[in-house]
Amino acid sequence: MRLSVGTKIVLQSYKHDHSLHRIWEQATVLEDTEEYIIVANKRTKVIESNGRFWYTKEPSVSFFFKNHWYNVIGIIKPSGVSYYCNMSSPTLVDEEAIKYIDYDLDVKVVVDGTISILDRNEYKKHQRIMNYPESICNILENEIEDLQKRIENKEIPFLPGCILKWYDIFLEMGK
């Protein structure tokens, strides 16, 4: 299913056991290609699985990859763009939402380019509790290396100016 530019859509993340993890109430589709879907939002309501909710503080542009096991959120801060990358299943889309399974491991890239891998303990805990298959663990190991190379080589969406360009397009849409 291809999404039309300007469409407002919900984002849903799940855990490996298919339980709902988190919902972002609204994002605006900026592009849908064979490789990824780009969305943007600002001050979006986020609902946790326990019903608690909060609003995003900074605007963001997100890349949801269809053939990679990660997604990338470019967060626009006064000091520049930082990135929060979720190790996840490839993105699926239906009439309801953009959907993916969150596998806990995260990669953070701060404005100065420093890369950190986060939540290893949470990943190991859920790997044990939810019995992640070895095949998925191997894929995630390979994909985190692919993501790190993408970051180091400044490939999309880590290309300088990429996130701000897409955010300007979002603002021009008046969304």
Residue, then its C-alpha position, 0 to 999 in steps of 0.5 A: m500500500r502506497l501512502s499519498v503525500g500529505t496524508k495524516i497517519v498514525l504510527q504504532s510500535y509493537k513488541h515481539d509478542h505482538s503487544l502494543h507498545r506505543i502510538w503516535e497519534q499523528a504524522t504527515v506523510l512527506e514521501d513514500t518510496e520503495e525503500y522508505i516512508i518519510v513522515a514529520n510531526k511536531r507536538t504529537k501526542v504519544i500514548e504508552s501501552n499503559g495508557r499514559f501519554w505525553y507530547t513530543k517536545e521537538p519537531s521531527v522527521s522520521f524515516f521508516f525503512k521497508n527493507h531494513w530492521y531499523n527506523v530513524i527519527g531526526i529530532i530538530k533541536p535549537s542546537g541542531v539535528s540529533y537522531y534516535c534510531n530504533m532497531s525494529s522490524p521492517t515497516l508495514v503499512d495498512e489502512e490503520a497505521i505505519k507499524y513495526i516491532d520495536y526490538d529495544l536496541d536503540v542508537k542515538v546520534v547527538v548533534d556533534g555526531t557522537i554515536s551511542i548504543l542504548d538499552r542493551n540490557e532491555y534488549k537482553k531481558h526481552q530477548r529472554i522473556m519473549n524468546y526472540p529467535e536466533s535468526i532475528c538476533n542475527i539479523l539485528e546484529n547485522e542491521i545495527e552494523d549497517l545502520q552504523k555504517r550509514i551514520e558514519n558514511k552520512e547516507i540518507p537520512f544522516l546526510p547533512g541538511c536532509i532532515l531540515k530539508w524535509y522539515d521545511i517541506f512539512l512546514e510548507m504543507g501547512k500541516 
